[in-house]
């Protein structure tokens, strides 16, 4: 356990005095960030990896497993030493960030994590019984990837899981907003889904449907043609009959 009297490097000014009652948050979407009382805290990369690893897990994790996963290419003793160093470098807020219980470590339950909030939001969007949130809230929460510049295996697996969840949620949001007649927001959600995965046909279908519902057949055709060109260039494929039928049935537009 990190002592509150020990100050590790990289702690933002003013954090020490507030360590006993500090509001802590971890950002994993778009890149790693740590906030203490809304002030950004700089940490060594090893400590960042430790917090990210724990933030991706809801339950306590064995210290030996944490050390082995974060430092797999070294001996058990050196990995354990690296873990102790990463804990020490959390500084005076370390005990408020990481809970230690015998042989286990866990992110402290009071630490807010943006990924967890976004996952909960995505699941609500996929539930038709849940209300659609206010403008812009869901889109901004689902617009970014999990730690996009990190390539550890334990990050890659979680990133793909979240990517699939947020894509489905953005498509569902686009469809629900379209049905509610909130067309500008629907288009915005559809564009976010397309930006997240340009080759995903279901995202383009949701966006085209929103354009058509708003009465913008030309915009729908432009979106279709842009997708068709991209699909041909990247994969040598044509769009499916389903997306072509969407245009034909909705507006009687002839498509290639």
C-alpha positions as a Markdown table, in Angstrom:
| # | Residue | x | y | z |
|---|---|---|---|---|
| 1 | Unk | 0.0 | 0.0 | 0.0 |
| 2 | Unk | 1.2 | 3.5 | -0.8 |
| 3 | Unk | 1.8 | 5.6 | 2.2 |
| 4 | Unk | 0.0 | 9.0 | 2.3 |
| 5 | Unk | 3.2 | 10.6 | 3.5 |
| 6 | Unk | 5.1 | 9.6 | 0.4 |
| 7 | Unk | 5.0 | 11.9 | -2.6 |
| 8 | Unk | 5.7 | 10.3 | -6.0 |
| 9 | Unk | 6.8 | 12.3 | -9.0 |
| 10 | Unk | 4.4 | 13.9 | -11.4 |
| 11 | Unk | 1.7 | 15.0 | -9.0 |
| 12 | Unk | 0.0 | 18.3 | -9.9 |
| 13 | Unk | 0.3 | 21.3 | -7.5 |
| 14 | Unk | -2.3 | 21.4 | -4.8 |
| 15 | Unk | -3.1 | 17.7 | -4.8 |
| 16 | Unk | -1.1 | 16.9 | -1.7 |
| 17 | Unk | -3.1 | 19.1 | 0.6 |
| 18 | Unk | -6.4 | 17.7 | -0.7 |
| 19 | Unk | -5.4 | 14.1 | -0.7 |
| 20 | Unk | -7.7 | 13.3 | 2.2 |
| 21 | Unk | -10.8 | 14.5 | 0.4 |
| 22 | Unk | -9.9 | 14.5 | -3.3 |
| 23 | Unk | -12.4 | 13.7 | -6.1 |
| 24 | Unk | -10.7 | 11.4 | -8.5 |
| 25 | Unk | -11.5 | 10.4 | -12.0 |
| 26 | Unk | -9.8 | 8.3 | -14.7 |
| 27 | Unk | -10.3 | 8.9 | -18.4 |
| 28 | Unk | -9.6 | 6.0 | -20.8 |
| 29 | Unk | -11.5 | 7.2 | -23.9 |
| 30 | Unk | -9.3 | 8.9 | -26.4 |
| 31 | Unk | -6.2 | 8.5 | -24.2 |
| 32 | Unk | -5.3 | 8.1 | -20.5 |
| 33 | Unk | -6.0 | 10.9 | -18.1 |
| 34 | Unk | -6.2 | 11.3 | -14.3 |
| 35 | Unk | -8.0 | 14.1 | -12.6 |
| 36 | Unk | -7.9 | 15.1 | -8.9 |
| 37 | Unk | -10.4 | 17.8 | -8.0 |
| 38 | Unk | -10.7 | 18.5 | -11.8 |
| 39 | Unk | -7.0 | 19.1 | -12.1 |
| 40 | Unk | -5.0 | 17.0 | -14.5 |
| 41 | Unk | -2.4 | 14.8 | -12.7 |
| 42 | Unk | 0.7 | 13.7 | -14.6 |
| 43 | Unk | 1.9 | 10.2 | -13.9 |
| 44 | Unk | 4.7 | 7.9 | -15.2 |
| 45 | Unk | 3.6 | 5.5 | -17.9 |
| 46 | Unk | 4.0 | 2.5 | -15.6 |
| 47 | Unk | 1.5 | 4.0 | -13.1 |
| 48 | Unk | -0.9 | 4.9 | -16.0 |
| 49 | Unk | -0.9 | 1.3 | -17.1 |
| 50 | Unk | -1.6 | 0.0 | -13.6 |
| 51 | Unk | -4.6 | 2.3 | -13.2 |
| 52 | Unk | -5.9 | 1.5 | -16.6 |
| 53 | Unk | -5.6 | -2.2 | -16.0 |
| 54 | Unk | -7.5 | -2.0 | -12.7 |
| 55 | Unk | -10.1 | 0.4 | -14.2 |
| 56 | Unk | -10.9 | -2.3 | -16.8 |
| 57 | Unk | -11.8 | -4.8 | -14.1 |
| 58 | Unk | -14.7 | -4.6 | -11.8 |
| 59 | Unk | -13.4 | -7.1 | -9.2 |
| 60 | Unk | -10.2 | -7.4 | -7.1 |
| 61 | Unk | -7.2 | -8.8 | -9.0 |
| 62 | Unk | -4.3 | -10.8 | -7.6 |
| 63 | Unk | -1.1 | -8.8 | -7.3 |
| 64 | Unk | 0.8 | -11.5 | -9.1 |
| 65 | Unk | -1.6 | -11.4 | -12.0 |
| 66 | Unk | -1.4 | -7.6 | -12.3 |
| 67 | Unk | 2.4 | -7.8 | -12.3 |
| 68 | Unk | 2.6 | -10.6 | -14.8 |
| 69 | Unk | 0.1 | -8.9 | -17.2 |
| 70 | Unk | 1.8 | -5.5 | -17.1 |
| 71 | Unk | 5.4 | -6.7 | -17.2 |
| 72 | Unk | 5.2 | -10.1 | -18.9 |
| 73 | Unk | 8.7 | -10.1 | -20.4 |
| 74 | Unk | 10.6 | -10.1 | -17.1 |
| 75 | Unk | 11.1 | -12.3 | -14.1 |
| 76 | Unk | 8.4 | -12.6 | -11.4 |
| 77 | Unk | 10.6 | -10.8 | -8.9 |
| 78 | Unk | 11.3 | -7.9 | -11.3 |
| 79 | Unk | 7.6 | -7.7 | -12.2 |
| 80 | Unk | 6.6 | -7.5 | -8.6 |
| 81 | Unk | 9.2 | -4.8 | -8.0 |
| 82 | Unk | 7.9 | -2.8 | -11.0 |
| 83 | Unk | 4.4 | -3.1 | -9.5 |
| 84 | Unk | 5.5 | -1.7 | -6.2 |
| 85 | Unk | 7.3 | 1.2 | -8.0 |
| 86 | Unk | 4.1 | 1.9 | -10.0 |
| 87 | Unk | 2.1 | 2.0 | -6.8 |
| 88 | Unk | 4.6 | 4.3 | -5.1 |
| 89 | Unk | 4.6 | 6.7 | -8.0 |
| 90 | Unk | 0.9 | 7.3 | -7.6 |
| 91 | Unk | 1.9 | 9.6 | -4.8 |
| 92 | Unk | -0.3 | 10.8 | -1.9 |
| 93 | Unk | -3.5 | 10.0 | -3.7 |
| 94 | Unk | -2.4 | 6.4 | -4.2 |
| 95 | Unk | -4.5 | 5.0 | -1.3 |
| 96 | Unk | -7.5 | 6.8 | -2.7 |
| 97 | Unk | -7.0 | 5.4 | -6.2 |
| 98 | Unk | -6.1 | 1.7 | -5.4 |
| 99 | Unk | -7.5 | -0.5 | -2.7 |
| 100 | Unk | -5.3 | -3.2 | -1.4 |
| 101 | Unk | -6.6 | -6.3 | 0.4 |
| 102 | Unk | -3.9 | -8.9 | 1.2 |
| 103 | Unk | -2.8 | -10.3 | -2.1 |
| 104 | Unk | -5.4 | -8.4 | -4.2 |
| 105 | Unk | -5.6 | -4.9 | -5.8 |
| 106 | Unk | -8.7 | -3.1 | -7.0 |
| 107 | Unk | -9.5 | 0.4 | -8.2 |
| 108 | Unk | -11.1 | 2.3 | -5.3 |
| 109 | Unk | -14.9 | 2.3 | -5.7 |
| 110 | Unk | -15.0 | 6.1 | -5.4 |
| 111 | Unk | -12.9 | 6.7 | -8.5 |
| 112 | Unk | -15.0 | 7.7 | -11.5 |
| 113 | Unk | -14.1 | 6.1 | -14.8 |
| 114 | Unk | -15.4 | 7.5 | -18.1 |
| 115 | Unk | -15.4 | 4.1 | -19.8 |
| 116 | Unk | -17.8 | 2.7 | -17.2 |
| 117 | Unk | -20.2 | 5.6 | -17.6 |
| 118 | Unk | -20.1 | 5.2 | -21.4 |
| 119 | Unk | -20.7 | 1.4 | -21.3 |
| 120 | Unk | -23.7 | 1.9 | -19.0 |
| 121 | Unk | -25.0 | 4.6 | -21.4 |
| 122 | Unk | -24.6 | 2.4 | -24.4 |
| 123 | Unk | -26.5 | -0.4 | -22.8 |
| 124 | Unk | -29.4 | 2.0 | -22.0 |
| 125 | Unk | -29.5 | 3.1 | -25.6 |
| 126 | Unk | -29.8 | -0.5 | -26.7 |
| 127 | Unk | -32.8 | -0.9 | -24.4 |
| 128 | Unk | -36.0 | 0.3 | -26.1 |
| 129 | Unk | -37.6 | 0.8 | -22.7 |
| 130 | Unk | -35.0 | 3.4 | -21.7 |
| 131 | Unk | -35.6 | 7.1 | -22.6 |
| 132 | Unk | -33.4 | 8.7 | -25.2 |
| 133 | Unk | -31.0 | 11.2 | -23.6 |
| 134 | Unk | -30.8 | 14.9 | -24.3 |
| 135 | Unk | -29.0 | 16.3 | -27.3 |
| 136 | Unk | -25.3 | 15.5 | -27.7 |
| 137 | Unk | -24.8 | 13.7 | -24.4 |
| 138 | Unk | -24.7 | 10.2 | -25.8 |
| 139 | Unk | -22.8 | 11.1 | -29.0 |
| 140 | Unk | -19.9 | 12.7 | -27.1 |
| 141 | Unk | -19.7 | 9.8 | -24.7 |
| 142 | Unk | -19.5 | 7.3 | -27.5 |
| 143 | Unk | -17.3 | 9.1 | -30.0 |
| 144 | Unk | -13.9 | 7.9 | -28.9 |
| 145 | Unk | -12.0 | 4.7 | -28.7 |
| 146 | Unk | -10.5 | 3.1 | -25.6 |
| 147 | Unk | -6.8 | 4.0 | -25.2 |
| 148 | Unk | -6.3 | 4.2 | -29.0 |
| 149 | Unk | -2.5 | 4.4 | -28.9 |
| 150 | Unk | -2.0 | 1.5 | -26.5 |
| 151 | Unk | -1.3 | -2.0 | -28.0 |
| 152 | Unk | -1.1 | -4.3 | -25.0 |
| 153 | Unk | -3.1 | -7.4 | -25.6 |
| 154 | Unk | -5.3 | -6.7 | -22.5 |
| 155 | Unk | -6.1 | -3.3 | -24.0 |
| 156 | Unk | -6.8 | -4.5 | -27.6 |
| 157 | Unk | -9.4 | -7.0 | -26.4 |
| 158 | Unk | -11.2 | -4.5 | -24.3 |
| 159 | Unk | -11.0 | -1.8 | -27.0 |
| 160 | Unk | -12.6 | -4.1 | -29.6 |
| 161 | Unk | -15.4 | -5.1 | -27.2 |
| 162 | Unk | -16.2 | -1.4 | -26.4 |
| 163 | Unk | -15.9 | -0.5 | -30.1 |
| 164 | Unk | -18.6 | -3.0 | -31.0 |
| 165 | Unk | -20.8 | -1.9 | -28.2 |
| 166 | Unk | -20.6 | 1.8 | -29.0 |
| 167 | Unk | -21.2 | 1.2 | -32.7 |
| 168 | Unk | -24.4 | -0.7 | -32.0 |
| 169 | Unk | -25.4 | 2.0 | -29.5 |
| 170 | Unk | -24.8 | 4.9 | -32.0 |
| 171 | Unk | -26.8 | 3.0 | -34.7 |
| 172 | Unk | -29.6 | 2.4 | -32.2 |
| 173 | Unk | -29.5 | 6.1 | -31.1 |
| 174 | Unk | -29.7 | 7.2 | -34.8 |
| 175 | Unk | -32.7 | 4.9 | -35.4 |
| 176 | Unk | -34.5 | 6.0 | -32.3 |
| 177 | Unk | -34.0 | 9.7 | -32.9 |
| 178 | Unk | -35.2 | 9.2 | -36.5 |
| 179 | Unk | -38.4 | 7.6 | -35.3 |
| 180 | Unk | -38.8 | 10.4 | -32.8 |
| 181 | Unk | -38.5 | 13.0 | -35.6 |
| 182 | Unk | -35.3 | 14.4 | -34.0 |
| 183 | Unk | -33.6 | 14.3 | -37.4 |
| 184 | Unk | -30.6 | 16.7 | -36.9 |
| 185 | Unk | -29.6 | 14.7 | -33.9 |
| 186 | Unk | -30.2 | 11.4 | -35.7 |
| 187 | Unk | -27.9 | 12.5 | -38.5 |
| 188 | Unk | -25.3 | 13.5 | -36.0 |
| 189 | Unk | -25.5 | 10.1 | -34.4 |
| 190 | Unk | -25.3 | 8.4 | -37.8 |
| 191 | Unk | -22.3 | 10.4 | -38.8 |
| 192 | Unk | -20.6 | 9.4 | -35.5 |
| 193 | Unk | -21.2 | 5.8 | -36.2 |
| 194 | Unk | -19.9 | 6.1 | -39.8 |
| 195 | Unk | -16.8 | 7.9 | -38.6 |
| 196 | Unk | -16.1 | 5.2 | -36.0 |
| 197 | Unk | -16.2 | 2.5 | -38.8 |
| 198 | Unk | -16.4 | 3.8 | -42.3 |
| 199 | Unk | -16.9 | 0.3 | -43.9 |
| 200 | Unk | -19.8 | -0.7 | -41.6 |
| 201 | Unk | -22.9 | -0.9 | -43.8 |
| 202 | Unk | -25.4 | -0.9 | -40.9 |
| 203 | Unk | -24.1 | 2.5 | -39.8 |
| 204 | Unk | -24.5 | 3.9 | -43.4 |
| 205 | Unk | -28.0 | 2.4 | -43.5 |
| 206 | Unk | -29.0 | 4.2 | -40.3 |
| 207 | Unk | -27.6 | 7.5 | -41.5 |
| 208 | Unk | -29.3 | 7.2 | -45.0 |
| 209 | Unk | -32.6 | 6.4 | -43.3 |
| 210 | Unk | -32.3 | 9.6 | -41.1 |
| 211 | Unk | -31.6 | 11.7 | -44.3 |
| 212 | Unk | -34.6 | 10.2 | -46.0 |
| 213 | Unk | -36.9 | 10.7 | -43.0 |
| 214 | Unk | -35.9 | 14.4 | -43.0 |
| 215 | Unk | -36.8 | 14.6 | -46.7 |
| 216 | Unk | -33.2 | 14.9 | -47.9 |
| 217 | Unk | -33.1 | 12.4 | -50.7 |
| 218 | Unk | -30.0 | 14.1 | -52.3 |
| 219 | Unk | -28.1 | 13.8 | -49.0 |
| 220 | Unk | -29.1 | 10.1 | -48.8 |
| 221 | Unk | -27.8 | 9.5 | -52.3 |
| 222 | Unk | -24.5 | 11.3 | -51.6 |
| 223 | Unk | -24.0 | 9.1 | -48.5 |
| 224 | Unk | -24.8 | 6.0 | -50.5 |
| 225 | Unk | -22.4 | 6.9 | -53.3 |
| 226 | Unk | -19.6 | 7.8 | -50.9 |
| 227 | Unk | -20.0 | 4.4 | -49.2 |
| 228 | Unk | -20.2 | 2.6 | -52.5 |
| 229 | Unk | -16.9 | 4.1 | -53.7 |
| 230 | Unk | -15.2 | 3.4 | -50.4 |
| 231 | Unk | -16.4 | -0.2 | -50.4 |
| 232 | Unk | -15.1 | -0.7 | -54.0 |
| 233 | Unk | -11.8 | 0.9 | -53.3 |
| 234 | Unk | -11.1 | -0.9 | -50.1 |
| 235 | Unk | -12.7 | -4.3 | -50.5 |
| 236 | Unk | -13.7 | -4.6 | -54.2 |
| 237 | Unk | -17.3 | -5.1 | -53.1 |
| 238 | Unk | -20.7 | -3.6 | -53.9 |
| 239 | Unk | -23.2 | -2.5 | -51.2 |
| 240 | Unk | -25.8 | -5.1 | -50.3 |
| 241 | Unk | -29.2 | -5.2 | -51.9 |
| 242 | Unk | -30.7 | -4.1 | -48.5 |
| 243 | Unk | -29.1 | -0.6 | -48.6 |
| 244 | Unk | -30.0 | -0.1 | -52.2 |
| 245 | Unk | -33.6 | -1.2 | -51.5 |
| 246 | Unk | -33.7 | 1.4 | -48.8 |
| 247 | Unk | -33.3 | 4.2 | -51.3 |
| 248 | Unk | -35.5 | 2.6 | -53.9 |
| 249 | Unk | -38.4 | 1.9 | -51.5 |
| 250 | Unk | -38.2 | 5.2 | -49.7 |
| 251 | Unk | -37.9 | 7.6 | -52.6 |
| 252 | Unk | -38.1 | 5.6 | -55.8 |
| 253 | Unk | -34.4 | 6.5 | -56.5 |
| 254 | Unk | -32.6 | 4.3 | -59.0 |
| 255 | Unk | -29.1 | 3.3 | -57.6 |
| 256 | Unk | -26.2 | 1.5 | -59.0 |
